[in-house]
Amino acid sequence: MDPVAPVIVATYAEIALKGKNRSVFLRRLLNNMRTMLKDEPIADIQHVESRILVRLDDPARTDAVVEILGRVFGLQWISPAVSVPREAIDDELNDDLAAGREPRLTAVSAQACELATAARAEVRNFKVGTRRSDRTFPLISPDISRIVGGAVHEMTGLPGLMQNPDLLVNVLILKKDVLVFTAKETVCGGLPAGISGRVMVLLSGGIDSPVAAWLMMRRGARPEFIHFYAGRSFAEADADKIIDLVRILRRYSPGPLTLWLAPVVPYELRAIGNVTDNYDMLMFRRFMVKTAARQARRQSCKALITGDSLGQVASQTLANLGAISPDIEIPILRPLVGMDKMEITARSRKVGLFDTSILPYRDCCSIRSPRPVLRARARDLLLYSQQMKLDEAVDETLTGLEKLVVD
């Protein structure tokens, strides 16, 4: 982003609505920002009004810091800014006011003109918007906007437009400096990572479940992942693709993420001869949910997350979704339930998951019967569970879990 500057202005949106709890959310957001920027040359992270100012020691790292901040849940917009020291501004302003001259704000106007000139070819009009965090500044906001706007018009020839301008030049008056910026990039939004508690994500090798995990992370959930692999042992799991998906999601997390790898052999051995083909897919999904729920309780997770989208495949009809988990006490959250495949795929591309999600992989669900019943009854799945001793399969799978920490 141009121009490169040693200050980045970050703003939040939803956190401002939290009332008496706002300080808790804001403290978590600031801690997450410091953690994710710990390897960058950050001089200070300061909360001013409803903005967070990230000051850099090395201006050359501005683009890198902007990229990281774009992955911090809780931030709504970010803007690289030009910093003008107050000392020079105040001296000139005091001289102008003492002499009865029209205030010039030369340094601020020069930076505003530079930004407007850089955008001149792409815009037809502009507006200057001013906010004074330091209310002791001698000029009021409309006067500052008028002075700076006049300089920009004279330099660029652009007309001013008060409603919906093509270019908005922002001037933020602080106690020690004045920030001038134009670029305003919309980022993740949502709630700070980890503020909502821990969840267990059933992670497949497809497109849907990684997007479901990202959406819950955006709502402040701290995820752990469980993946069910085909093969007789962990050595045969071939889980590189799954690890890569978690590694991509790790970029949005202030801390390491845990991945549990679960064998499906205990289910398959007991399902043979006890589960008919048209119920195999549903029973397998029931096995996964029961196993994940048990592991979630072990890890103090408060909910399960799945990538189900209503009606997307035969196993995700309303009847089947209900029949799979009638005895599961932990909540099952389905953030994709109302989204279609195009919406999910678009989100996967935007987050950076898509290219990895479509790589070839022997997913356990893909080798199940392709024609499950469409309106299963919970009592039938409970009967199958007794016949095949599903609880024993869950116990054996939990015993064979492998833990990976992805950092």
KAZI-V299640 format. One record per pair of residues at least 6 apart in sequence whose ideal C-beta (glycine too) atoms are under 6 Angstrom apart, sorted by the first residue. I is the first residue (numbers start at 0). GAP is how many residues later the second one is. Records with the same first field share a line. If there is no record, write none. Layout:
I: GAP + GAP
This chain:
0: 79 + 182
1: 116
3: 55 + 58
4: 75 + 76 + 77
5: 50 + 53
6: 48 + 74 + 76 + 172
7: 46 + 70 + 72
8: 42 + 70 + 72 + 172
9: 42 + 59 + 65 + 68
10: 40 + 65 + 66
11: 62 + 63 + 64
12: 63
14: 10 + 11
15: 34
17: 7
24: 167
27: 164 + 167
28: 45 + 163
31: 160 + 161 + 222
32: 12 + 39
34: 219
35: 32 + 36 + 218
39: 21 + 25
40: 15 + 16 + 17 + 20
42: 12 + 14
43: 11
44: 9
45: 7
47: 85
48: 84
61: 18
68: 9
69: 117
70: 180 + 181
72: 115 + 117 + 119 + 120 + 145
73: 117 + 118
74: 112
75: 113
76: 107 + 109
77: 107 + 109
78: 102 + 104 + 105
80: 98 + 100
81: 29 + 98
82: 94 + 96
83: 23 + 24 + 27 + 93 + 94
84: 92
85: 90 + 91
87: 19
88: 18
92: 10
95: 7
102: 44
104: 42
107: 40 + 70
108: 39 + 42
110: 69
111: 36 + 40 + 57 + 68
112: 38 + 39 + 42
114: 67
115: 10 + 36 + 40
116: 39
118: 48
119: 36
122: 43 + 44
123: 42
124: 33 + 34 + 36 + 40 + 41
125: 32 + 39 + 41
126: 34 + 35 + 38 + 41
127: 17 + 20 + 21 + 41
128: 39 + 41
129: 11 + 14 + 15 + 41
130: 41
131: 9 + 41
132: 41
133: 39 + 40 + 41
136: 36
143: 27
148: 11
168: 13
169: 11
170: 9
171: 7
187: 30
189: 28 + 29
190: 28 + 29
191: 28
192: 60 + 61
193: 28
194: 25
195: 23 + 24 + 25
196: 105
197: 24 + 102 + 103
198: 17 + 22 + 24 + 102 + 104 + 106
199: 24 + 92 + 96 + 101 + 104
200: 12 + 22 + 24 + 104
201: 86 + 90 + 104
202: 6 + 22 + 24
203: 159
204: 36 + 156 + 158
206: 141 + 150
207: 99 + 128 + 136
208: 98
209: 35 + 143
210: 133 + 136 + 137
211: 93 + 95 + 123 + 124
212: 10 + 36
213: 137
214: 120
215: 89 + 119
216: 35
223: 34 + 75
224: 21 + 34
225: 34 + 36 + 66 + 69
226: 15 + 34
227: 34 + 36 + 60 + 136
228: 8 + 10 + 32
229: 132 + 134
230: 6
231: 33
233: 168
236: 24
238: 22
240: 118 + 120
243: 112
244: 111
245: 11 + 13 + 160
246: 159
247: 104 + 105
249: 7 + 156
255: 149 + 151
256: 149
257: 147
258: 145 + 147
259: 141 + 143
260: 141
261: 135 + 139
262: 134 + 137
263: 100
265: 127 + 130 + 131
266: 20 + 126
269: 118 + 119 + 123
270: 117
273: 113 + 114
274: 8 + 109 + 113
276: 92
277: 94 + 95
279: 88 + 89
280: 34 + 87 + 88 + 91
281: 38 + 42 + 90 + 94
282: 101
283: 84
284: 39
285: 38 + 95
288: 36 + 39
289: 104
290: 103 + 106
291: 12
292: 35 + 37
295: 8 + 34
302: 28 + 30
303: 26 + 28
304: 28
305: 28
306: 29
307: 8 + 26
308: 27 + 30
309: 27
313: 58 + 60
314: 57
316: 57
318: 56
319: 56
322: 53 + 54 + 55 + 58
325: 52
335: 8
347: 6 + 9
